[in-house]
């Protein structure tokens, strides 16, 4: 349906226009700028809640609040935005985390107007990525988001901030080239030239061409997700970024990679996804095991949490590869859940750093005695991250496990290996998270940190920010429908659409995907030849 009022355009443009106006604010100490930034973020978040509440139909899988205007006709670039079940919950997640991140940056005194201006510009670009329906517009928003993150790390980061920021921009900018090349290749393929995602999804591409385009997008989105071995920028970025920057990095930016894999690779390049789905499952397992093992080896608090994020995003890959409705639903829920959990843990690590002035866990200890409220909140976040029943992390991971275990696409041996290895990662998660809690909060106090009764515990502002993240985590844990009802109709449609491109096999002879393609290339809705002939 077409909205009467351009809600999405307003929601995207408001933070950007407000950011451009910040230099005009007469403010040296940053007090006016921080209230201004928070007010704009809250207003934008309230606008998106109102727009979705009034105009969004949860029972429809179609694009809603559709807006399309010619922008640069010579390039075929249109301002085309819309939301559906995949993007709407991630738009709300973006609004919540960015608003809380700006509130978390309350003590920024170094170049405050520039800081809040960059935060608002970043807010706008993230929203644009999730609602863009023009592939060129999607690329533009993807690129705009890189600059504020680079500056936020390089100016307000830690001692090695320039190295971390440079590594981030090199990895992500280089990966973006693959998006641009693949987008133009798809647009100019066939008789018509278009960047419209719906039109591109309906085109018929040559097999080898589609496989190459899929691989290009996979590399680009794999850097952002991140997928091993394209992940090495993330621990450095998290280790040096400020707490608000880490909240946005882990809470929103990683989700852009998962969202794009579903929106572009799975929906628009479904034929190629048949070949790559098992690869995604394997890469997901590698992420889970590798991230968990590397997390355990870290002595830096934020680097441990960063590797934890790599492990948790592996479940998103497994869910996308499952070809089942519950697996797809679990992948989206895992993105929402991890966004909330990671944002809370990185914020609390910032709270701890403000008191101790160190992120090295071997230099901490006994902090629970002087900061019991911080300890309680940190423990709650860690329990959610290790998938404790009653928390959102448990529901998301359980749905992914059920999705891959009940999939009739893969052989029993393949599914057993994927499930067992993923379970090993689940076992390792509480080990490194509980070890983290023990090193930071238990044991003997480090006298060099000068921890005593005057060290302030969590303050009301910090308690409010953490509560805003923990409450939906617990709410989704006890009643998952709070989240799943926003996207279930769409994920079911995506899973059904993807399965239509799978080879048809006899019901009494279930077989693995690869052997099916090799031995019984009888297809449902596409002429997908034998895998052994790919190189022909």
N, C-alpha and C positions, 0 to 999 in steps of 0.2 A: 504494500500500500504506500501511497505517496503522502508524505506529511504536509499539512498546510503551512506550518511554520518550519523554517530550516533549523531544526533543533541541533542536528549533528554539526553543521557548519558553525553554528554559534558556539557549541561546546568546544570545538577544536580551535577556533579563532580567538576566543576570549582570553585564554592564558597568554597567547602570543602577543596580541595587541596590548594587553596589560604589561607584559614584560618590556615592550618597546617604550612604554610610558614611564618606567621606573627611573631613568636618568633625570627626568624632570622633577622628581620628588626632592625637595630640600631637606636632606637628611644626612648627617655626618656619622652619627653613632649607630645607625641601623634600626632604631626603634620603630620609626615610621615605615620603613621598607619591610620589616618582618610582619607587621600588622597588615600592611597592604598585600603582601604575598599570600599570607594566610587567608585574608578575606577573599581574594580572587579565587584561590583554590577551593575554599568552602563553597563559594557561589557557583563555581563550575560543577562541583560534585553534586550540589543540590539541584542544579539544572538537569543533569543527566538522570538523577533519580526521578524527578518530576516527569521528564520526557518519556522515560521508559514506563513509568507507572500509568501514564495517561494514554500512551500511543502504542505500546508494545504488546503483541499478542503471544503469550507463552505457548499456545497450542499450534502455532504456525511455524513451519521450517523455512518459509520464504524470507527474502530480504525485506526489511521494514525500515521506516523512516527514510525512504530512498530520496536522495537529492542528486541531480546531475546537471551540471552547467558546463558549456564550452569554456575552456580556459586558454589554452594555446592551440588553436585549431591547426596551425601549420605543422605542429609536432604530433597531432592527434591526441593531445593531452586534455583530458576532461577532469573537472572537479566532480568526481563521482564517489559518493559515500553512502553507506547503508550498514545496517546491523542485522545479525541473525543470532541463532543460538550459540554459534562459536565465538562471536565477537562481543556480544552484549555483556556476558558476565566478566570478560576480561577488561572491558571498558570501565565497568564499576570497580573492579580490582585496581585498575590504574588510578581512578579518581580517589579511592580510599588511601592507597599507599602514598601517592604523591602529596596529598593533603597532610597526612601524618608526618611525612618526611620533612615538609616545610615547617611544621610545628616542632619537629625534633631538632631543627637547626636554629633554635631560639637564641643560642648564645654566640652565633657567628658575628664577629666584630671586624674581621678582615674583609674589606671591600664588600660590605653587606648588600649594597644595591646591585652590584654585578652578580653576587651569589643568587639572590632571589630572582633576578631577571633570568639567569640561566636555568634555574629550577622551573620557572613558569614556561620558558621556551621548550624545555625538555618534556614537560607535561603535555604541551600541545602536540609535539611530534609523536609521542607514544600513542596518543589517542588517534592520530591520523593513520598510523600503521594498522591499527585494529579495525578501522571502519573504511579504509580505502577500497574501492571496487575497480579502480583503474590501476593497472600494473605499473605504469610510469609514475603515477601519484604515490603508489605504495613505495616505490624505490626512492622517490624524493623525500618522503617522510622518514624512511629508514635512514637516509643520509643525514638529514637535519638533526636527528637524535644523537648522532655521533659527536658533534662539536661540543654541545653543553657537557656531555659526560667527560670528554677529554679535558676540558677546562676545569670542571669540578674536581677532578682527580689531581691535575697538575698544579692547581693553585691552593686547594684546601686539603690536600692529602698529607701523607706522612713523609718520612725522611727520603724514601725512594720514590716519591710521587711522580717525578718526571719520567723515570724509567717505566713505571707501571702505566702511566698515561700514554707514553709513546708506544709501548707494546700493544695496548688496547687499540689505539687508532690504526696501527699498522695491520693488525689482524683483521679488524672489522672492516676497514676501508678496502683492503685487498679482497676480502670475501664479497664485498658489495659489487665488485666488478663482475662477478659471476651472475648476480641478480640482473644487472643491466644488460649484459650480453645475452643471457637466456630470455629476458623479456623482449628484446628486439628480435631475437630469433623466432620466438613464438608469434609476435605481432606480424612479421613479414612472411610467415609461412602460409602457404595457400593463396587463394585468389583475393582475399580481402586483408586489409591492414587495419588492425584494431588492437588497442591495449585494454579493452574492456574484459574483465576477468570472466564474466559469464560467456561472452563470445569466444574467448580463447579456450575455455573449457569444453566448448562444443565442437571445436575444430578436430579434424582427423589428421594426425601427424604420422610421418613415416616412423617405423619402429626404432631404427637406429638413432634418428633425430630425437625422438622423445626420450630415449634412454640417456642421451648426452645432456639434454636440457634438465632432466630430473637430477642427474649427477651434479650439474652445476648448481642448481638450487640447493641440493643436499649439502654441498660444501659450504655455501653461504649461510644457510640456516644452522648448519652444524657448528659453525664458529660461535654463533650467538647462543645456541642452546645450553651449554656447549657439548659436543660429541668428541670423545677421544679419537684421534690425538690432536684435535683442534682446540683444546681446552686451556692451554698453558697460560693464556692471558688472564684468565679469571682469578686464580689465587693471588697473583700480583696486584690486580686491580682492587680486589676486596681487601687485601692486606694493607694497602696504602690509602684507600678512599676513606672519607669521613663517614660517620655512622649514617647520616641521611643519604649520602651517595650509595652506600652499600645496601640500604633498604630498597632503593629504586633499582639498583643493579640486579639484586637477587629476586625482588618482589615482582618486577615488571619486565625488565629487559630480557631475561632468560626466557620468559613466556612468549616473547615475540618470535623466537625461533620455533618453539613447539606449535604455536598458532599457524605460522607460515607453512610448516611441514604439512599440516592438515589441510589448510585452505588452498595451497598451490600444488604441492607434490601429490597429495592424496586425492583431492577433488578434481583438479584440472589435468593431471597426468596419470590417470588411473591405470592405463595400460602398463606404463613403466613401473608403477607401484607394485604390480604383481611380481615383478622380478626383484625389486628392491626390498620388499617387506621382510623376507627372512634376514636380509642383511641388517635392517633396522633392529630386528629382534636381537641379533648377535651383538650389535653395537650397544644396544641397551643393556645387555648383560655385562658387557665389558665396562660400561660406565658405572654400573652398580658395584661391581667387585673392585675395580680400580679406584673409584672415588672413595669407597669405604676404607680400603687399605692405605691409601695416601693420607686420608684424614687422620687415621690413627697415628701416623708418623709425624704429624705437625705439632710443634710446640707453640706456635703463634695462634692465638684464639680465633682470629678472623680467618686465617688460612685454613684452619680445621673446619670451620663452618663453610668456607668456600668449596672445599673438596666434598663436604657433605651435600652441597647443592648439586655438584656434578653427579653424585651417586643417585640422588632423588630424581633428577631429570632423566635418568636411564629408564625409570618406570614409564615415563611418557612415551619413549620410543617403543617399549615393549607393547604398551597399550595400542599405539597406532598400528603396529605390525600384526595385531591379533586378528583383525578382520571380523571381530565380534562386536555386537552392540554394547555389551557390558564392558568390554576392553576399551572401546572408544570413550565411553562415558567415564571410565576410570582414568584415562589419560587426561581428559579435560579437568576432572575433579582434582587430579594430582597437581596440575598447574595452578589451580586456584588455591588449593590447600598449601602447597609449598610457597606460594607467594606470600601468604599470611604468616606462615611459620618462620620462613627465612627472614622476613622483614622484622618480626618481633625479636628474633635471636640477634640479628645484627644491631638492632637498636639497643638491646640490653648489653651487648658487648661494648657499645659506645658509652653507655652509662657506667659500666665497670671501668673503662679506660679513663674516664673523667676523674674517678676517685683514686685510681692506682697509678695512672700515668704509664702504664705498660700493658702490652698485649701478650707478653711471654708468660705462658702458664706456669713454667717452672720457677718463675719469680713471684708467683702469687701463693695463696694458701691462707686458710682461716678467715676468709672474707665474710663467710656466713655469720660470724659472731657480731660483726659491726654493721652488716647490711642484710639483715634477715629478710626484708621485703624483696630486695633485689634477688636474693637467693631463691625465694619462693617463685618469683616470676620467671627466672631463668630456668628453674627446674620444670615448670609447667611447659615452657617453650621446648625444652629438650625432650620431654615426654611426648609432646605432639610430633616432634621430628622423628623419634624412634618408633612411631606408629603405635602408641599405646591405645588400646580399645577405649572408645569414648572421645577420641580426638579425630580431627578430619584426616590426618595422615594415615590412620589405620584404614579408613573407608576407601580412600583413593588407591592405596596399594593392594588391598584385598580385591577390589574390582578388577585391577589389572591382572592379578594372579588368576582370578576366575575366568577372565577373558581369554588369556592365552591357554589356560588349561582345558577349556571347553571348546576351543577352536577346532573345527573339523578340516581346516586347511592344511595343517602340518601333521607329520607322522607322530606317533606316540613317543618314539625315542627323542625326537627333536623337542617336543613339548616337555618331556621329563627333564631333559638337560637344562632347558631355559628356566623352568620353574625351580629346579634344585639349586642352580647357580644363583638365581635371583634371591632365593631364600638364604643363601650364604651371606649375601649382602645385607639382608634384613637382620641376620644374627650379628654381623659385625657392627651395625649401626648403634645399638645400645652400648656396645663395648667402648667405642670411642667417645660417645656422648656422655656416658656415666663417668668415664675416665676424665673427661673435661670438667665435669662438675666437681669431681673429687679434687683435682689439682687446684682449681680456682677457689672453691669455697670451703673445703675441709682441710684438715691437717694443721700444722703449726704456722702461725702468722710469720710473714717475712718482716723483720723489724726495720729493714731498710725502706719499706714502703710507708712507715710511720702511720700505720693504721691504729686508730684509737677511737674513743667515744665521740670525738668531734667530726669524724668522717660522716657526711650526711648520707642517709639511706635514700631510696628512691623518692623523688619529690612528686607532688600532686600532678604536675604536667606530665612527668615521665610515667606515672601510674596510669594516667588517662590514655596516653598513647598506646601503652602495652595492653590495656584492657580492651581498647578498640580492635586490637588484632586477636587477642586470645578469646574474646567472646564469640566471634564467628567460627573460630577453630573448634571450640567446644560445641557450639550450636550445630555445626555441620556434622560433628562426630556423633552426636546423639540423634540428629534428625537430618540425614544426608539430603533429603528432598529439598531442603532450603536452597541448596545449590543445584542439584540435578534437574529440578523442574524448569530451570531457566534454559537448559540446553538439550535435554533428553530427546526432544522431537528431532532436533537437527543431527545429533550424533547417530541416531537410528537411521536417518536418511543417508548419511555419509557412509555408514557401514553397509547398508543395503546396496547403495550405488557401487561401492568398491567390489562387493561380492559378485555383482553382475559381470565383471570382467574376468573372473576366475574361470579356469577350465571346468567344464561339467564332467563329473566322474560318477560312476555307478555308486548308488547309495550303499550297496553291500560291500564295496571295495574301497573304503577310505584310504587315501594315500597322501604322501607328503606333497607339498606344492611343487618342488623341483621334479620329483619323479613323475608327477602327474603331467607336467608340461612336456616332459621328455617322452612319456609312453602313451599318453592319451590326449593329444592336442585337439579335443573337441570343445569348442568354446560357446559361451552363452551369447554375448553380445559383441564380440570382437574376434577378429581373426588373428589370434596371437600364436605365432609359430613356435616350434620347438626351441627350448632354451639352448640346445646344443648348436643351433644354427644362428645364434646371435652374431657371431663373427663373420657370417657369410656376406 
